[in-house]
Structure formats: structure tokens, C-alpha cells
């Protein structure tokens, strides 16, 4: 086949590649995210997670410490908490704590504490405040005053009564700082063993604190320092995690992570088009250079067709 024929086949393959890619993106966009059911349990001192069926086999909605000190889990099917007895889930009539609100102030962040108070961080000062009653606390070390409201990543109060705060410093490292009852200065609680662009601190019943860092990354502070925990086996987007009364970590909730499946789909499309191009090259004796130029033109034609469709058809109807 001549140069023009090779160019035309390449254009058709390029257009087909973009069409298949657009269809894949559209299918991913329209697909409703699926909540992930089930839990994983990491026993105290263990190095491997064990699968644990969630109450009723439903996706996890909330985790919280119940009135009896037990870790309660609710699901999307029932707001009432259940606790794991070691053999089965025991149902209760306890409901999760109601969402709390705080004032909206410029350049100010609020961190809810488990006792009902808030740790407030405002730009212009290195010292956070306890609300209520509005008591100023000692200044956090190595923090720029103008950036405290976003440098303070997370905070909580441990069961021993200490405040624990996570701070991102100028060098990018995130460190924990502990303030005991009546103390006049924060003590260094150690650097986190994993990145923490986003973090949440969950206190346990024995003075320890679990840091949920996103992406399945978890770290445990036992009072002396941080210890990275192995990531849960299942890939999810978003996790709920908390410490049970026996020291075990329970993790669940979130949505199924479909990034690997989507990457496989993109790879399949690319390899499929390359395979068709190789078959066409051998069967029709196509010119390689004309085939490649035609593919590039086909891709650009598909992009131009999309914009024309958007401007004159889809955009006019929105």
C-alpha cells in the first residue's frame, strides 16, 4: 500500500485510539463510586492484618469510643454501634456523637478534641488556644507565626490528658508535640515516619494515639515515639481507623481504589491499537513513517472533533 494509504490507516488508528480513550474516561466518570465493605484488624504487636467482616457485612460509616470504653462501629445500613467481642459483633443502641460546629474566622483552623473542646490555631501567633474557655497555650516550637493555622496539621487529647499536636515545619518534616496537664512548654514527640499532607489523630484507651495519614498509611504513638504500621492489605480511597480496647487497630470504610483497574484499561487500549497497527503494517505492507504521521493526525482530528462537538452541540445545550 502506498504512502497515502499508510497515512489513512494511521489516521484511522489514531482516531480509534482517542475514541476508545474518551469512552473509557466517560465510563469512569459516570461510574458511581462504590463503598468498600469489610474491615481489617491488626492485633497489638502484630505485623500482618487480618480480614474481619463488618457488622452485617455492610460498609463502615463511623468508628468511635462508646460509653463503656469499647470501640463501636456503625455501618451505612444502621447508625447504631456494634463492638467486636473476639468472636462476633455485639449490637448496642449507642449512636455516634453528633457533628460539632465552630465559628468561622479568617486565617483560623479548628481541631476538635475528644472532650468537647477545640484547639484553635490562628495566623499571627505561634501559640494555639483552647476553646472554650479561650485559654492561650504555650507557643509551639519552630513554627512561623503567620503560618500556624495551616502548619498545625492535627491535634487531639490522649486518654492520659495530654495534648498531642502534629506540626509541619519549614523543612517539610511533620513532628508531634506533646503538652502535659499544667506543663509550660511542649515536648518533642518525634517525627512522623510517613508523609502527612493530611492527618487525623485518634486517641486510644491506653494513652496511645493512632495517626491516620491517608492512602492507608498509619502510625502509632505509644508515648515514647512514633511507629509506622504496615498498610492494610486492601487498596482503598479514604479509611476510618481507630484503636480498640485491647490495643488492636481496626480499619475500614472508604471507597474501592480502582486506579489499578483504570491503568490496566488504559494499557489495554494502547497495546490494542499498537497490535492493530503491527498487524496492518505486516498485512498491508504499510510505510512506517506515513503510518506514524497518520496516527498523529488522527489523534489531533479526534481532539478537534471533540471541541467542535462541545462548542456547537453539547455546550449549546447546557
Secondary structure, 3 states (H helix, E strand, C coil): CCHHHHHHHHHHHHHHHHHHHHHHHHHHHHCCCCECECEEEECCCCCCCEEECCHHHCEEEEEEECCCCCEEEEECCCCEEEEECCCCEEEEEEECCCCCCCCCCCCEEEEECCCCCEEEEECCCCEEEEECCCEEEEECCCCCHHHHHHHEEEEEECCCCCEEEEEECCCCCEEEEEECCCCCCCEEEEECCCCCCCCEEEECCCCCEEEECCCCCEEEECCCCEEEECCCCCCEECCEEEECCCCCEEEECCEECCHHHHHHHHHHHHHHHHHHHHHHHHHHCCCHHHHHHHHHHHHHHHHHHHHHHHHHHHHHHC
